[in-house]
Amino acid sequence: MATKRGAGPSGRAFWGRFVQWLARGEIAAAQAEAQVARDRLRDAIEAIPEGVVFLDADGRYILWNRRYAEMYHRSADLFSTGARLIEVLREGVRRGDYPAALGREAAWLAEREAMLVKGSGERHEQQLADGRWLMIEDRRTTDGGVIGLRVDITAMKEQAHALKLALARAEAASRAKSEFLADMSHALRTPLNGVLGLAQALEGGALDEAQRGLVGDIRASAAQLARLVHGLLDYDAGGPGREDAPPPPAAEADAGPGPEAMRVLVADDNATNRKVIELMLGAAGAAATCVQDGAQAVEAWRAGAFDVVLMDLRMPVMDGLAAIRAIRAAEAGAGRRTPIVVLSANTSPQDRAASAEAGADGHIGKPVQAEDLVAALNAAIGARAEAAA
């Protein structure tokens, strides 16, 4: 019986070689295709301007671009396919490549390894020994590997630092301006307070017509100067327009019933201002006790029962705010509260807020007008009456 063509030993060998040839061709084609894909991938990651690295599921290097090697140039000699990133980091720590690891090397490596294992894509800043800063991000791939991204943020950090310095300088300049304005306010308004107050006191006395005219001229000139000071400083948060006209004579001031028989403690380091306030209080029927600084004010308050305290802010030894706080602290266990009104040349919103925060019940700006002072004392009387009721 004849054998089928190709079915003999030689035919089987032929078909075997043919299958092998086909297989080798397919393998070669697959390898060529894979190489093309790898080349394209490498070209793609080389085109990325940031550092890129691929790790396998065990944290071993698979692929990285030139930018990644440039960023970590101090450790680039350690990069090789199959090397574990954590071991490269360990050697980098030994070399001093990572300033944040100094003194806590083991903890730093443990934290870095935990970030790799987690691979959540959370961003972290990393400083290198050459002073540059990187933003690092590691994210898990579907096959369990890791793709890492490294972005140089040195310029951004420098800009942020420069902005911080600029803001600090601006804040310092603003504070200096505020302090200058406060100093000027105190320096200019304090003598104005004396001039206006003494003129007002004289006007309430026995004067002939010529003398009363001279006093009126003094007050008008002082009021004009006060308007200039307020406009120059742009700092007075009190009632606008109050200085547009000379203040009314003391005898014409509508100050209410008056604080007769009231005991008032006055704290002011300027002798003229103390005299002015004492004259105003005397005209209103109140008895004044004057001291020169905040420490004396606290001591006098402890020694005597006063109906109200008039407190300057800028004084030696202890300033007015500290004295107010000391009085309020002492009152906490005493079961009484003395009304405190600030009399100050510093009248900005910040100054008024500071007075209220310290515990003051009112804030009158200098130059002090008799009607404002008496109104504040009447308000203190009303507050005490309400508290007693």
Phi, psi and omega in degrees: 000132184286144178276141179296145182295129179086358183267352181280184182302319182293324178294317179298319179298319180299312180295327177295315179294325180296317179296317178300319180297317178297318181297315179298324178295317179294320179296314180299319179294320179295318179296318178297319178295319178296320179295319177300316180297317179296318179297319179294320178297315180296317178300321181294313183286334175290332179284344180284128184286353180255167179284132180229138178220142175245132177239154175274186184295341178263009178076027180259147181296132172248311186203145176208155181262172184298323180297322177299314180295324178293320180298318181255049186297335179288341180244003186299333179292346181268348183287129174200149179301127180098344178287143180276133182301320183297328178287324175297317177298320181299316178293324177296322176297317179299325180280350181083028182284342187235099183306326182293342182272348184299125179086351180214046188303310182297317180295320180296316179295321179296318179295318181294321179293321178298323177296319179296316181295320181293312177053042185273354183086006178294137184269142180222147175268143181223125177262139179256164185296334180277006176095350180283156178242136177240145168261119183250142180217123179242129183226135180291141174264172183295334180269010177092355178282191181224136169248126183247143178239135180234122182241128178283114182247021182303312181299320179296319179295319180295320178295319179297320179295317179298320178295320178298317178296319180296319178295320179296318178295320179296319178295320179296319178296320179295318178296319179298319178297315180297319179294320178298313179298321179295318179296316180295321178300314181293317184293325183271319186282335180297309177293328176300321178300319179294316181297309182295319182294315179293322177296321179294322178294318178298320183297334180277355181269188181276100181236148173280177186297320181293316179296320180295325177294319178297317179297321177297321177295321178298315182294321180295317179295319179295323179294321177296319177297322178297320177298319179296319180296313180298317180293322180294315184279333183048046195230347186276115180270008180284190184299116179295143178086359182296329183262011183294337179224157179302140179298150182296151177302155184302323183291340183261355184293130178273087188254008179085193187292337179093149185265053182303144178063010178282140175263121185238130175264124182247124178242114179202136183276353181262123185296321180295317178297320177299319180296318180299311182295321179298319179295318179297316180294320179297321179294331180272357178089014180259151179263128185250137169243122187251140175227167191256348181206175184294324179296317177295325179297316179296317180296315180295321179298319179295326186278331184228156180270108180254147179281331180203154177240130173256119191237122169285160181265311185268103180219154178285173178067296176218125181284173185296320181297317179296322179294319178299314180298320180296319179294315180296323178294320179291329180289338186304324180255006185259346178075020177221158179219116180271127176299136179234126178242128179277132170244110187213151173282349179264112190231022179291163175305324179294320178295318180294321178295321179295321178298313180296319180296325180288336178123011179286151180263349180195166182214111179253130179276147173273146003292136182277131174262143184302320182294325178292319181295314181294323177297320179294321178292321177297321177296323177295319178299315180297321180295319178295322181294317179297319180295322179291326180289000000 
